[in-house]
C-alpha cells in the first residue's frame, strides 16, 4: 500500500475498539488457529500507545461478550480514563426488567459514559431476531434511555434490521462493520442493495470499520475495500458515517496505524469538513461525546 497520511486534526475519534483481560474473563469467541493472535490480554496501556502514535483524540469502547458483568467493568475503566469517551455495553434485551437494568447502569459510577447497547445478533440463528416482541421491548427501553443501539449483524440480517429501524424511529441504529460484507469474494450484491435500504432511514448511522478483516488478511489492498467503502459513503453520507478501528481484531489483517491510514485513503476524495465528520463529528453527535471529548481535543494522548 502506498504511504498516506493519517487523518490528523483537532479531533480524531476511534468509534469502535475493544479491550479484554483473559485473567478476568474468557473470550469464548476466540477459537481456532486463525484467531490465535487475539488469544491474549489487550490493555488500555497498549491502546494508548497505538492511539498516541496515530493522533487519535478519543475512543469508544465496545462490548465483546454477552456477560452482564462486562459493562460495569467497562464503565469503571472509562470513568478513570481520559481517552475512552464512551462505552457501548451489553444487557439482555429480552429481560422483562431491561429498562431497570439500563437505568442502573446509567446511575452507577461511570454511567455517564454509557452511550449505547449492543448484542451479538450475528450469532442468533433466527434472522428475524430483532423483530421479536421481547427484543422490541428491549430496544424501546434503549431508546427511552437516550442511548444508541449498535448492530453487529451479517448481510442476510440487514432486512430485519431495516424493518426494526423503521418501526422504532426514536432509536438510533449504528451499523458496525457494514454488516460484514463479502469483501474476500468481491461480491457486492445483495449486500449493497440491502445496505442502501437500511441507510435510507434517518435514524441509521454506519461505521467505516472492519472491512479489511472481511478481506484476505494477507493480500488485501485498498482497491479491494474501495467498492464497499464507496457504497457506505454514498448510502450514509459523511454526516452519518464514523471511523472505527475495531482494534485489536483489526490486527489480524493490519496494524492500528495502517487501519487508520487506510480509512484516510478511502475517504481522500471528501472535503475537509466531510472528513472531519467521518473521523470525529459523527461519533460525537451520535454517541453524545461532546463533554468528554472536549477535555481531550487539541491535547496529545497521554502515554
Secondary structure, 3 states (H helix, E strand, C coil): CCCCCCCCCCCCEEEEECCECCCCCCCCCCCCHHHHHHCCCECHHHHHHHHHHHCCCEEEEECCCCCHHHHHHHHHHHHCCCCEEEEEECCCCCCCCHHHHHHHHHHCCCHHHEEEEEECHHHCCCCCHHHCHHHHHHHHHHHHCCCEEEECCCHHHHHHHHHHHHHCCCCCEEEHHHHCCCCCCCCCCCHHHHHHHHHCCCCEEEEECCCHHHCCCCCCCHHHHHHHHHHHHHHHCHHHEEECCCECHHHHCCCHHHHHHHHHHHCCCCCHHHHHHHHHHHHHHHHCCHHHHHCCCCCCCCC
